[in-house]
Amino acid sequence: MEAAPFGSSTATRPFSSASSSSLLFLRRNKSHKNYLQFKSPKSVSVRASSAGNSVVTLLDYGAGNVRSVRNAIRHLGFDIKDVQTPEDILNADRLIFPGVGAFALAMDVLNKTGMAEALCTYIDNDRPFLGICLGLQLLFESSEENGPVNGLGLIPGVVGRFDSSNGFRVPHIGWNALQIVKDSEILDDIGNRHVYFVHSYRAMPSDDNKEWVSSVCNYGDNFIASVRRGNVHAVQFHPEKSGDTGLSILRRFLYPKSSFTKPVEVKASKLAKRVIACLDVRANDTGDLVVTKGDQYDVREHTKENEVRNLGKPVELAGQYYKDGADEVSFLNITGFRDFPLGDLPMLQVLRYTSENVFVPLTVGGGIRDFTDANGRHYSSLEVASEYFRSGADKISIGSDAVYAAEEYLKTGVKTGKSSLEQISRVYGNQAVVVSIDPRRVYCNSPNDVEFKAVRLSKPGPNGEEYAWYQCTVNGGREGRPIGAYELAKAVEELGAGEIMLNCIDCDGQGKGFDIDLIKLVSDAVSIPVIASSGAGAAEHFSEVFMKTNASAALAAGIFHRKEVPIQSVKEHLLKEGIEVRT
């Protein structure tokens, strides 16, 4: 099915179904394992599909980025049939369910449309099935996410949240290693490579579900990374975002009897540090979208013409960085959609075209907030974000709007649920929401001189100051706000952010290294992943930030655009320093 048309009052559009009043209930079988039985006013029967072997049936319930799965399927030579009715599931030759978003919302849609019954029947008949991420979690008995909420009950077990009390950051975001525990078929030769995870909840292996478990992944504890029984497969990670390794997994599912070339030997053992390529995108003076790079946020050339610095075309550069080994690509639209975010169709097209050939995570930021157009039509930040997800974004980045929300929250102590941060994380999960923090140093002689958290500097300030606090800014660094980066980071974590992109205006474009003092301050204060940004000028700067702080990823722009330091050189350096990265 197509995603909800823009302007819909909800984040999803229900499937059309004659059995929308299906009643769902649980019962116990003789082995005391929960499973689902359904009553439906309309009976359906399994029959052979006439769609042909080149068609994949896709169950897209309308939330999150499914475009990348579509692009990966088409990239591998298959056409797509969208599920519109339960019968479409039952008649599928092969079915892929790329579940994204929240467990309860997905189950609500599946139950109301009769899709849950059809899914259970299809899987019980051992038909070719691949569930992805939430598409795996929904197979279990229940989830603690906003729950407990009943799942499909096909696999024993409860989906619970990662425990962050042991020092592991939640969400679990990044490239981690698999441990194959039994013949997995689609994961042949993959156990020694990294695949991409992004989730806050997971199912745990047990004696009751061990017949299903085909691989586990370690993040604090071993959790279920994939399951297999007969023709039924499901994975917690995202193959469509796992580069060539992920495409290989999809290929093995779609062509189960074919032989494939064994991938190059690598030794993945744990969660890798990520190297992210960032593309600052804006319209130049002639209206074309270009990749630019600032010097302390100034993106104009210091020439008589004073033109916007042009370092290339967004889609082409993103494609090149994917080939070069970037673990993620981040688009920051620094034009900011000052008038109306959805009026900037070229940026949406950049996402759509990029996602056709770039199979690693894509983040987009700039102007994610409530808007009212010239006709008086109001668009919520959730509607704006939904359009970006449907265009190919995996995560959205919120900047200024998150600062205002945090200020209000710290002042009142009340979560209104109305901020863009809260709305989007509630529907799509906090793993889909990045908060971009843009601070600058304010020097002081003592931490007692200011009301915000100050840090002792590794190098003194211009007048010998030993301390500084980091004042957050909005509107592209043009306006300072009465809130520090430390205070903002802790507030947005409570409001639903799943990741922080930590910039530093003082270091931007300087090439002298990341602000270690700032990154250590914030990464020690929160339990969500932190991306170090601003200031990279050499491969050694990446190893320094990973060795001296708890940053989960490091981002660069100008040194990659100008080909001063290739991404592969950064990774080779990190490996030599004993820092695990995806290769």
N, C-alpha and C positions, 0 to 999 in steps of 0.2 A: 504494500500500500504506500501511497505517498504520505509525506508528513503533513501535519495539520496546516491548512492554508493560513498564511500570515493574517493576523487580525483575529484569529480564533480566541475565545475567552479562556481556553484551557490549553495546556501544553501538549495534549494528545488528542487525536481524533479517533473515536472508537471504530472498530471494524463494523461493517454492515453484517448483520446476522439475524436469522429468523429465530435463533435460540438464545436471545439476549436475557431471557428470564430463567436460564438454567440454574438449578439449585445444586449447591455443592455441599457435601458433608463427608466427615471422616468416619471410618470404622476400623476396627482391629481385625487382622487376620490371625491365623493360628500361631504364627511366629511372633505375634505382638508388635508388628511393624506397621506404622501408620501408612495408609495409602488412600487415595481419593476415589470415591465413586460418585457418579453424576446422574441426575435425572434431568432430562431435557424434553421439551414438548415436541421436538423433532428428532427422529432417529436418523443416523447417518451410517453408511456402510463403506468399508474400505474397498476400493476398486483400483485397477491399474490406471496410471496416469497416461494421458495421450500427449503430454507435453514434449516428450522426446528426451534423449540422453544429454542434449546440450543445454538443458534448462535447470536452473537451481530455483527452488521455491524459497522465498525469503519472508520470514515472519517479522515484520517491522511494526511494532505497536505505536510508533509515533513520537518517541522521546529520545533526544540525544542524537549523536552523530552516527548514522548508519551509512552515510554516503561512502565512507572509506571501505566498508565491507562490500558495498555494491561495486565500487571501483576495482577492488581486488578480485572479485568474482569475474568481472568483465575482462580484467587484465589477463586472467587465466583461460579465457576463451569461452565463457559460458554466458548465456542469456539469463535474465531474471524474471520470474513470475512472482508478483506480490500476492500475499495472502489477503483475500477479501472476506472469505467465509470459512467456517470450520471444514467444509468439504475440500477446500483448497489444500489444507494440511493433509487430510486423509488421502488425497489423490497425488501427493508429491512423490516424485522419484527420489529426491534428496532434499532435505529441509535444513536450512540454517536459521538459527534463532540468535541474533546478536543483541542480547538484552542489555540495555543501558538504563541509568536512572535508578529510581528507588524501588525496592522489593514490593512494598505494599501497593504502590501505584500500578506496577506491572501485573500483579495478581488480580487487582480489581478489574483491570481491562480484560484480562484473559477470562475471568469468571463471568463477567457481564456479557461477553460476546460468544460464549460457548467454546472459546479457543482452548481452554484448559482441558476440557473433556477430549477434544480432538487430539491434543498433544499427547495426553496419556495413552490414548488408543494407538496412536502412531508409534510411540516408543515401545509400548507393550508388544507390538507386532514386529519388533526388531527391524524397523525401517531405517535407512541411512539418515542420521541426524547429527548435527553439530551445534551445540550450544556454546555461546561465547559470553564470558564474564557473568552478568546476571542470568544469562541463559543457562549457565551451570547452577547457580545458586537456587534458582526456582525449582530445580528438580528435587531438592531436599524437602524434609517435612515441614520446616518452619524457619523463620528468621527473626532475630532480635531487633532488626532495624525498624524503628518506630513500632515495635511490636510487643509481644510476639504476634507474628502474622503467619498463617498457614501457607505452605507452598504446595507444590504438586504431589509431594509425598512419595515419589518414586524411589528415592534413595534415603536410607535412614540417616538421621543427623539433623542438627540445628546449626544454622548459619549465624555466627556470632561476630562481634567486633574484635579487631586486634586489640591486644592489651598494650597500651602505651606506657604503663607504669614501669616497664622493664627497660625503658630508654629507647625503644624502637619508635620511629616516627609513624604516625597515622594521619592520613592514608599511607598505605604501602604504594609508593609511586616509583617506577623505574624498571630497569632491566635486571632481572634476577635469573638464577640458574635453576634448572629442573633436575630432579632425581627420579629417574624412571624406576618404577617398582614392579612392573609387569609388562608384557607385550602390549604396546599401545598402538601399533600400526601406523597411525598418522604422526607419531613422534619418533619414528625410527631415525637414529643418528642425530637426534636433536638434544639429547640429554647433556651434551657438553657445550651448549651454546646458550646465550642470554635471550630471553623473551621479555616482552613489555607487559608489566602489571600496573593497574591503577585501581585500587579498591580499598575500602575501609573494613569490609566484612569478609569472612572466610568460613569455610567448613573444615572440620577437623577429621582426620582419619580415625577409625575405630574398628573394633571387631565386627560390628554390625554392617559397616559399609565397605570392608576391605575387598570384597569381591568386585567392587566397582572401581576402586582407586587404581589409576595407571601411572600417576606421577605425583610427587609432592614437591613443595618448595619450602625453604627455610627462611622464616622471618620472625625471629624470636623463638618460634616453635615450627615444627613441620605442619603445614596446612595442605589441603588437597589442591593440587594445581591442575589435575585433569582426571577424568573418569572415562571408562570404556566398558561396555558390555555388548558383545556382538557388533552390530553395525551402529550402535549408539555411542557417540562421543560428546564430551563437553570439556571446555577448558576455562580456567579462571583468568588467564591472561588474554591479550588481544593479538591474535595472529596477524590481523590486518594492519597492526601498528608495530609489528616486530620485524620489519625489513624483509630481506631475502629469506631469513629463517622462517618467518611467519608465512610468507607466500609458499614456501615449501610445505608447510603443514597443511595449508588449504589445498594445495595441489594434491597431496596424498589422500585427502578426504574425497576430493572430486574425481580423482583417477585412482581408485583403490587397487587396481590390479596392474598398474604400470610400474616399471622399474625407473629409479631415479639415481642421478649422480650423487655420491656421498659427499656431504659438505666438507669444506676444509676444516681440519682438526684445530679446535681451540679448547681452552680449559676454563670454562665458566664455573665459579664455585659459590658466589654470593652476589648480593646486590651491588651493582656497579655504580660508580660515580658517573653522572651524566655530563656530557659536553653539548651545550645548546648553542645553536646559531640563531642570532636575533636579527631581524630585518625591520628597521625603522622605516615605515612607509608613509609617504605623504604626497599630496598633489604638488607638482612644481608650478611655476608661474604660468605655464601654458595649459595646465589642467591635467597633465599626465601623471599617473602614479609611478613614483620612482622609489628606489631604496636609497636612503640618505644616511648620514651619520653626523652627529653633533660634536661640538667641543663645549662641554659643560652646557649641553642642550641647545647650543646655537648651531643650526644646520645650514646656515648660509655661507657661501664663499666670501672671503674678505677681498673682494674685487670691486671694480667700479660698477659692474652689473648687479652685484650682490645677489646672484641667483642661488636657488636651492642646490645644495651639493648632491650630485647625481652619481650613484655608485652602481647602478644597474637596474634591471627589471625584476620585480618581485618573484614572479613564477619561475623564471629561468634560474635565478640565484638559489631559490629554495630547492629546485631540482638538483642543482649542482651540489649543494650541501648534503642532500640525502645520499648522493653517490659518494661523497667524500667521507661519509660515516657519522654525520651529526646524529645525535640521539633524539633530538627534538628540533623543531623549527618554530620560532615564535615571531609572529607579526605584530608590531605595535604601530597602529595607525596614529601618528602624531599630529595629523590634521585635526583629529579629535571629533569629527562629525559635528562641527560647531552648530550647524543649523538643524540637521536631522539625520540621525545615523543610518537609517535605512534608505536615505536618498543617495547614499554613496554606493551605488551598485557595482562600480569597478572593484571595490574591495571585496565584496561578496563573490565576485567572479574570480578574483585572485585565489580565494579559498577553494572554490569549486575546481578550478583548473589545477591548482597545486595538488589537491587530494587525489587527482587522477593518476599521478605517477610518484607521489611521495608517500611511502608507507611507514612513516614514523609519526609520533604525535604532533599535532598542530595546535598552537595557542594563538588566540587573537585578542588584542586589547585596543581600547580607544573608544570612548563615547558610550560605554555600556551603562545606560541610565534611563530613567523615565523621560519621555519626550511628548510634546504636543505639536502636531504639524500645523501648517498654515491654515488648514481647514478646521482646526479645532479638535481633530481626532487625537485622543490620548493613546500612547503606546507605553506599556509598562516595560521596565528593564527586563522582565522575564520574557516578554514577547521579542524584544530586541535580541537578547541572548539566544532565544530559540531559533531565530533566523540564521545566526552564525553557526550554531550546531548543525542545522540542516544543510548548511553550505559547506561543511567539511571540518569545522573546528572541533577539537576534542576537549579543549579547555578554553575558558574565557578569562581575560585578565581585567580586573577592575582597579582603577586608580583613585581619582578624585572622589568619586561617589563613596568609596570605602572609607576615606578619611572623614567625610561628613557623618557617615553612619557611626563610626567609632567615637567621634566626638560626642554625638548625641547619647550613645550608649554609656559612655563614661560619666556623662553629666547626670543621667537619670537612673542608670542601673537597670533599665527596662529594655528587653528585646521586643520590639514592636512587630517583628516579622514582615515589615513593609519595605525595608531597605533592599536594594538590588542584591546585595550579598546574601541576605537571608532568603529572599524569594528563589533565587537561582539554585542555591545549595539545597534547599528543601525539595525541589523538583528533580534536579539532576545529580544530587549528591555533592558533598563538599569536595570530592576529588576532581570535580569539573570546574572549580572556582579558584583562580589565582588572584591574590591581591598584590598589586605592584606598588611598592613604597618608594617615594622619591625624596629622600632627605638631604639636607646639607648640614655641615658642621657649624655649631655655635660654640666658640671657645669660652672656657671659664677657668678660673684659678682653683676652684674647689667645687666638689659635687653639692655642697651645701648652698652654693650661690643660686641654684636653679631648682624649680619644682619638678623637673623631669629627670629621668634616669641619665646620669652622666657616667662616662667611662674614662679611666686613666689612659692617656694616649701613649702609644709606643714611640711616637715622635712628637716633640713639643710643638705647640702652635706658633704662629708668626711672631708673637710677642712673648714667647716662652711659656705659654699656658700649658698646664699639665693635663687638663681635662677638657672634655667637650660633650655636649648633648647634641642629638641629631634631630633637627627640626624638620617635620614633614611639610611637604609643599603640595599644591594642587595646580591645575591648569598648566601642565608642562613645566613645572618648576618656577613659574612666574609669581606665585603667591605663597608666602609662608603661613602656616597655621599653628595655633597654640597647642600642639601635641607632638610628642617625641616618637621616634621610630620604635623604641622599646614599648611604649604604652600602646601605640597603634597596633603593633604586631600581636600583642596579647589580646587586645580587644577584638580584632578581626578573627582570630582563632576561635574565640567564644561565639562570634556571630555566624560562623560557618565556613570560613576560608579553609581550603584544603592544602594550600601551598602559598609561599610568599616569594615574590621576586624582589630582591633587595638591591636597589640601585644606590648610587651615591653621586650627587651632582658635582661634588668637588673632584671626584676621580674620573668623571665621564670624559672620554676622549684623550686622557692624559698618557695612557700606556705605561704607567708606573706601577701597576698592580692593583688588586682589589683592596678595599678598605677593610683590612683584617679586624681592626678594632670594632667597627660597626657590625660586621658579619658575625663575629664571635658573640657580641652582645645580644643580637637578636636570635641567632640559632641556638644559643643556650637558654633562651627565655621561653621558647615555644616547643611544642611536641609535634608540629607539622613540618614537612620538608621546607627547606630554605634554598633558594637559587641565588648564588652570588652573581652580581652584575656590576658593571662599570669599572673600567680601568685596566683590563687585561692588555698586556703589550708583548708578552713572551710566554712560551710554554711553561716556564718555571713558575709563573704566577698562578697557574692552575694547580700545580702540586702544592704550592705554598698555602693556598686557601683550603685545600682538602686536608692538609696535615695540621693546620693550626686552628681550624674551626670545624663545626659540625655541619657545614653546608653539604647538601645532598647533590647539588649540581652547580656548574659554573657556566656562565653565559658570556659570549663575546659577539661583537658585531664588526667594528672597523677593521680589526686585524685579519678577519676572514674575508671581508669584502675586498680589501686592498691586496689580498694574497701575501700578507707579510708573514703570517704564521698559519700554515694549513692545519685543518682539523686533524688529519692523520698524524702530523708531527706532534700535536698536543697529546694524542692518545699514546703514541709510541713513548713519549717522555714519561707519561703517567705510569705506564707499564714498567718502565725501567726503575721508577721510584717505588715499585711495589703497590701501586694503587690500582685496584681492579676496574677495568673499563670494558665496554662492549667492543669487540673487534670484528 
